[in-house]
């Protein structure tokens, strides 16, 4: 159970709290609105501070989406489907999400990200020859890559490059449906 945050009684203090929050991490406009509404004693303070943050360029969903997508792809090696889903959950508009993912596609190679995740998975599971994966392990690897946000076709393409047989993957897909 979370306790109620301290209510702020002036617009200036609320603005300072918002800037402090932005110094700790980036926020989407939607997230910041929720943050401000929880903290403000009067709703008009939250709306005024939100407008001020947007007007000064401290809050920008397009920049937030680009930064978020770049961070998730590089640091967590997540695919575009997962990144888009998480941005939508943070209240970012689809137009900003699509622009961020387009920029990400031009900067990075999704196949290489999948390749690195496969290598990591194989090392963690002590598999030296991916061509010898049994059906259960191939399905586990495939589903972990799907959860990471990569398309099924991209995953299958990369697994073929590793020399894995296709039938086990097709069977695992049919069983999950």
C-alpha positions in Angstrom: 0.0 0.0 0.0 1.4 3.4 -1.0 1.0 6.4 1.2 -0.4 9.6 -0.2 2.5 12.0 -1.2 2.7 15.3 0.6 0.3 17.7 -0.9 1.9 20.9 -2.4 0.0 24.1 -1.8 1.7 26.5 -4.3 2.3 26.4 -8.0 6.0 27.4 -7.5 6.6 24.5 -5.1 4.8 22.1 -7.5 7.0 23.3 -10.4 10.1 22.8 -8.3 8.9 19.3 -7.4 8.3 18.5 -11.1 11.7 19.7 -12.1 13.2 17.6 -9.4 11.3 14.6 -10.6 12.5 15.2 -14.2 16.1 15.5 -12.9 15.8 11.9 -11.5 14.3 10.4 -14.7 12.4 11.3 -17.9 8.6 11.4 -17.8 6.0 11.3 -20.6 3.4 14.1 -20.5 0.8 11.6 -19.3 3.1 10.3 -16.5 3.9 13.9 -15.4 0.2 14.8 -15.4 -0.5 11.9 -13.0 2.5 12.9 -10.8 1.3 16.5 -10.6 -2.3 15.7 -10.0 -1.3 13.4 -7.1 0.8 16.1 -5.5 -1.2 19.3 -6.1 -3.7 20.6 -3.6 -5.6 22.3 -6.4 -6.0 20.8 -9.9 -5.4 24.2 -11.5 -1.8 24.1 -10.2 -1.1 20.8 -12.0 -2.5 22.1 -15.3 -0.5 25.3 -15.0 2.8 23.5 -14.2 2.2 21.0 -16.9 1.8 23.8 -19.5 4.9 25.6 -18.2 7.0 22.4 -18.4 5.8 21.8 -22.0 6.3 25.4 -23.0 9.9 25.4 -21.7 10.7 22.2 -23.5 11.4 20.2 -20.3 8.5 17.9 -21.2 8.3 16.6 -24.8 6.7 13.2 -25.7 8.5 13.0 -29.1 11.9 13.4 -27.4 10.9 11.1 -24.6 9.8 8.4 -27.1 13.1 8.6 -29.0 15.2 8.4 -25.8 13.1 5.6 -24.4 13.3 3.5 -27.6 17.0 4.1 -28.0 17.6 3.1 -24.3 15.5 0.0 -24.4 17.0 -1.2 -27.7 20.6 -0.6 -26.6 20.6 -1.4 -23.0 17.9 -4.1 -22.7 18.0 -5.3 -26.3 14.2 -5.1 -26.6 12.4 -5.3 -29.9 10.1 -2.7 -31.5 6.8 -4.5 -30.4 7.8 -4.4 -26.7 9.1 -0.8 -26.9 5.8 0.3 -28.6 3.7 -1.5 -26.0 5.6 0.1 -23.1 5.4 3.6 -24.6 1.7 3.3 -25.1 1.3 2.2 -21.5 3.1 5.5 -20.6 0.6 7.5 -22.5 2.7 8.4 -25.5 0.8 9.1 -28.8 1.2 6.6 -31.6 2.7 9.3 -34.0 5.6 9.8 -31.6 6.0 6.1 -31.1 6.1 5.4 -34.8 8.6 8.2 -35.4 10.9 6.9 -32.6 10.7 3.4 -33.9 11.5 4.5 -37.5 14.5 6.4 -36.2 15.6 3.4 -34.2 15.3 1.1 -37.3 17.7 3.5 -39.2 20.2 3.4 -36.3 20.3 -0.2 -35.3 20.1 -3.7 -36.7 17.3 -5.8 -35.2 18.9 -9.0 -36.5 22.1 -8.2 -34.7 20.1 -7.6 -31.4 18.3 -10.9 -31.8 21.6 -12.6 -32.6 23.2 -11.3 -29.4 20.2 -12.3 -27.3 20.3 -15.8 -28.8 24.0 -16.1 -28.0 23.4 -15.0 -24.5 20.5 -17.4 -24.0 22.6 -20.3 -25.4 25.4 -19.5 -23.0 23.1 -19.2 -20.0 21.5 -22.6 -20.8 24.8 -24.3 -21.6 24.0 -25.1 -25.2 27.0 -25.3 -27.5 25.3 -26.2 -30.8 22.0 -24.4 -31.5 21.3 -26.9 -34.3 20.8 -29.5 -31.6 18.2 -27.7 -29.5 15.3 -30.0 -28.6 11.7 -28.9 -29.2 11.2 -27.7 -25.6 14.3 -25.6 -25.5 13.8 -24.2 -29.0 10.3 -23.1 -28.0 11.6 -21.6 -24.8 14.2 -19.5 -26.7 11.7 -18.5 -29.3 9.1 -17.4 -26.7 11.7 -15.4 -24.7 12.6 -13.5 -27.9 8.9 -12.9 -28.6 8.5 -11.5 -25.0 11.5 -9.2 -25.7 9.4 -7.7 -28.6 10.8 -9.2 -31.8 8.7 -10.4 -34.7 8.3 -14.1 -35.2 9.8 -13.9 -38.7 12.9 -12.0 -37.6 13.4 -14.6 -34.8 13.1 -17.5 -37.3 15.5 -15.8 -39.7 18.1 -15.4 -37.0 17.7 -19.0 -35.7 18.2 -20.3 -39.3 21.5 -18.3 -39.4 22.5 -20.2 -36.3 21.7 -23.4 -38.1 18.6 -24.4 -36.2 16.0 -26.7 -37.8 12.7 -24.9 -38.5 10.1 -27.7 -37.8 10.5 -27.5 -34.0 9.7 -23.8 -34.1 6.7 -24.2 -36.3 5.3 -27.0 -34.0 5.8 -24.8 -30.9 3.9 -22.0 -32.6 1.0 -24.2 -33.4 0.8 -25.6 -29.8 0.7 -22.0 -28.4 -2.2 -21.0 -30.6 
